[in-house]
């Protein structure tokens, strides 16, 4: 029974992550499994998956917080998380440039230093708090929270380096997610763009399209509408992490050592 309880947390995280991923990728999954919604349900299906995205992010954040509570680190975890989320959410007020935003580097660095669980909570809650502060609450918010959470989570899986290797690693990681964030976020509204428009339009998804047609249509849509914005976001992430990533990592590592959390130690200057 104890083993079952221990496995329930990771299992719920996996299931919630899969549910969130399905909420993004359902236009590709439906034709892959041979599912074609009824013609009167073009909007019902995206709305259903939007609810799935919201439920997924709620489960993921709650499981992360419960895991830290069971470890006995809940108070320190929440205190540091609250400080970093508040700082990063305030960066939302910094003017962005064609898609570039300063909020992503701190999410990446937090996940890198404090680990994948902390990184997911940091990303998801930063987007939630910043949306409340800026009035950016809408059906896109659960998707933004999932994407930002995955950014912080995957940053926690990066190998630990020091100096210029770390700068370059973080810059490349930030640039990659600059494109991935936009490519994933497009999917929340892509099925809504032109419901009922046939595949001859070349850019839009409609129920009944084959998997190949869906991939081609989305590729054209992405290149035509999102590549410029995602490119500037990727460049902005890379530049900020290249310039500030290493010194900010040092500061966050000192916080981590004072809190005596995670087992890995930063490499010394000779490492």
C-alpha positions in Angstrom: 0.0 0.0 0.0 2.8 2.5 0.8 4.5 1.7 -2.5 1.2 2.4 -4.2 0.9 5.8 -2.4 4.5 6.7 -3.4 3.7 5.8 -7.0 0.5 7.8 -7.1 2.2 11.1 -7.2 4.5 10.5 -10.2 1.7 8.6 -11.9 -0.6 11.6 -11.6 2.2 13.9 -12.9 2.7 11.7 -15.9 -1.0 11.4 -16.7 -1.6 15.2 -16.2 1.4 15.9 -18.5 0.0 13.6 -21.1 -3.4 15.2 -20.8 -1.8 18.7 -21.3 0.2 17.5 -24.3 -3.0 16.0 -25.8 -4.7 19.4 -25.3 -2.1 20.9 -27.6 -1.7 18.2 -30.1 -5.3 17.0 -30.6 -5.5 18.3 -34.2 -2.7 15.9 -35.0 -4.0 13.1 -32.7 -7.5 12.9 -34.1 -6.5 12.0 -37.7 -3.8 9.7 -36.4 -6.4 7.6 -34.5 -9.0 7.9 -37.3 -11.3 10.1 -35.2 -13.5 12.6 -37.1 -15.7 14.9 -35.0 -19.3 15.6 -36.2 -19.6 18.6 -38.4 -21.6 20.4 -35.8 -18.9 20.0 -33.1 -16.0 22.0 -34.7 -15.8 24.3 -31.7 -16.9 21.8 -29.0 -13.8 19.7 -29.5 -11.3 22.5 -28.9 -13.2 23.7 -25.9 -13.1 20.2 -24.4 -9.4 20.1 -24.8 -9.0 23.6 -23.3 -10.8 22.3 -20.2 -8.4 19.3 -20.2 -5.4 21.7 -20.3 -6.8 23.6 -17.3 -7.3 20.4 -15.3 -3.8 19.2 -16.2 -2.0 22.3 -15.0 -4.1 22.3 -11.8 -3.1 18.7 -11.1 0.6 19.3 -11.9 1.0 22.3 -9.7 -0.9 20.7 -6.8 1.2 17.5 -7.0 4.5 19.6 -7.0 3.4 21.4 -3.9 2.3 18.2 -2.2 5.6 16.5 -3.0 7.5 19.3 -1.2 5.2 19.2 1.7 5.8 15.4 2.2 9.6 16.1 2.1 9.2 18.7 4.9 10.4 21.5 2.7 7.1 23.1 1.9 7.6 26.3 3.8 11.0 27.0 2.3 9.8 25.9 -1.1 6.8 28.2 -1.1 8.7 31.1 0.3 11.4 31.1 -2.3 8.9 30.2 -5.0 6.7 33.2 -4.1 9.7 35.6 -4.2 10.9 34.4 -7.6 7.4 34.3 -9.1 6.7 37.9 -7.9 10.0 39.1 -9.3 9.5 37.4 -12.6 5.8 38.4 -12.9 6.9 42.0 -12.5 9.1 41.7 -15.5 5.9 41.3 -17.6 5.7 45.1 -17.3 9.0 45.5 -19.1 8.2 46.4 -22.7 8.8 43.4 -25.0 10.0 43.5 -28.6 8.1 41.6 -31.2 7.5 38.5 -29.0 10.7 38.7 -26.9 10.0 38.8 -23.1 12.4 38.9 -20.1 10.2 36.5 -18.1 11.5 33.3 -19.7 15.2 33.4 -18.6 14.4 33.5 -14.9 12.1 30.5 -15.3 14.9 28.6 -17.1 17.5 29.5 -14.5 15.2 28.6 -11.6 14.5 25.2 -13.1 18.2 24.7 -13.8 19.3 25.5 -10.3 16.5 24.2 -8.2 15.3 21.2 -10.2 12.5 20.1 -12.5 9.7 20.2 -9.9 10.5 23.7 -8.8 11.0 24.8 -12.4 7.5 23.6 -13.4 5.8 25.4 -10.5 7.9 28.5 -11.2 6.9 28.7 -14.9 3.2 27.9 -14.4 2.7 30.3 -11.5 4.7 33.1 -13.1 2.3 33.1 -16.1 -0.7 32.9 -13.7 0.4 35.8 -11.5 1.6 38.0 -14.5 -1.8 37.4 -16.2 -3.6 38.6 -13.1 -1.4 41.7 -12.9 -1.7 42.6 -16.6 -5.3 41.5 -17.1 -4.3 38.8 -19.5 -6.7 36.2 -18.3 -8.4 34.2 -21.0 -8.8 30.8 -22.6 -5.1 30.9 -23.6 -3.9 31.1 -19.9 -3.9 27.3 -19.1 -1.8 26.7 -22.3 0.6 29.4 -21.4 1.0 28.0 -17.9 1.6 24.5 -19.2 4.2 25.8 -21.7 6.0 27.9 -19.2 5.9 25.0 -16.7 7.5 22.7 -19.2 10.2 25.2 -19.9 11.2 25.3 -16.2 10.8 21.5 -15.8 13.0 20.7 -18.8 15.6 23.2 -17.6 16.0 21.1 -14.5 17.0 18.1 -16.7 20.0 20.0 -18.2 23.5 18.8 -17.3 25.2 20.9 -14.7 28.1 23.0 -16.1 30.1 26.0 -15.1 31.4 29.1 -16.8 31.1 29.5 -20.6 29.9 25.9 -21.2 26.9 26.8 -18.9 26.3 30.1 -20.6 26.3 28.5 -24.1 24.1 25.6 -22.9 21.5 27.9 -21.3 21.5 30.3 -24.3 20.9 27.4 -26.7 18.2 26.0 -24.5 16.5 29.4 -24.3 16.7 29.9 -28.0 15.2 26.4 -28.6 12.3 27.1 -26.3 11.8 30.5 -27.9 10.6 28.7 -31.0 8.9 25.8 -29.2 6.8 28.1 -27.0 5.3 29.9 -30.0 4.8 26.6 -32.0 2.9 25.1 -29.1 0.9 28.2 -28.2 -0.3 28.6 -31.8 -2.2 25.3 -31.3 -4.6 26.6 -28.7 -6.2 28.9 -31.2 -5.4 27.4 -34.6 -8.5 25.2 -34.7 -10.6 28.4 -33.9 -9.1 30.6 -36.6 -11.5 29.6 -39.4 -13.9 26.8 -38.5 -15.5 25.3 -41.5 -12.8 26.5 -44.0 -11.7 23.7 -46.2 -8.2 22.5 -46.4 -7.8 24.2 -49.8 -7.2 27.4 -47.8 -3.8 25.9 -47.0 -3.4 27.3 -43.5 -6.2 26.1 -41.3 -7.3 23.0 -39.5 -10.7 21.5 -40.1 -12.1 18.2 -38.9 -11.6 15.4 -41.4 -8.1 16.4 -42.5 -5.6 13.6 -42.7 -2.5 13.7 -40.5 -0.3 14.7 -43.4 -2.7 17.5 -44.5 -2.8 18.7 -40.8 1.0 18.8 -40.5 1.4 20.6 -43.8 -1.3 23.1 -43.0 0.2 23.9 -39.6 3.7 24.3 -41.1 2.4 26.9 -43.5 0.4 28.6 -40.8 3.5 28.7 -38.5 5.8 30.1 -41.2 3.3 32.7 -42.3 2.2 34.0 -38.9 4.6 33.1 -36.1 8.2 32.6 -37.2 9.2 36.3 -36.9 7.8 36.6 -33.3 9.3 33.3 -32.2 12.7 34.2 -33.7 12.9 37.5 -31.8 11.9 35.6 -28.6 14.6 33.0 -29.2 17.2 35.7 -29.8 16.1 37.6 -26.7 16.3 34.5 -24.5 19.7 33.6 -25.9 21.1 37.1 -25.4 19.8 37.5 -21.9 21.0 34.1 -20.8 24.4 34.6 -22.5 25.0 37.9 -20.7 23.2 37.3 -17.3 22.8 33.5 -17.0 26.0 32.7 -15.3 26.0 35.5 -12.6 22.3 34.8 -11.9 23.0 31.1 -11.6 25.7 31.9 -8.9 23.1 34.0 -6.9 20.5 31.3 -7.1 23.0 28.6 -6.2 23.9 30.5 -3.0 20.2 30.6 -2.1 19.9 26.9 -2.8 22.9 26.0 -0.7 21.6 28.1 2.2 18.3 26.2 2.0 20.2 22.9 1.8 17.9 21.4 -0.9 19.1 19.6 -3.9 22.1 17.2 -3.8 24.1 18.4 -6.8 26.9 21.0 -6.2 28.1 23.5 -8.8 31.4 22.7 -10.4 34.4 24.7 -9.2 36.5 27.0 -11.4 38.6 24.1 -12.5 35.6 21.9 -13.4 
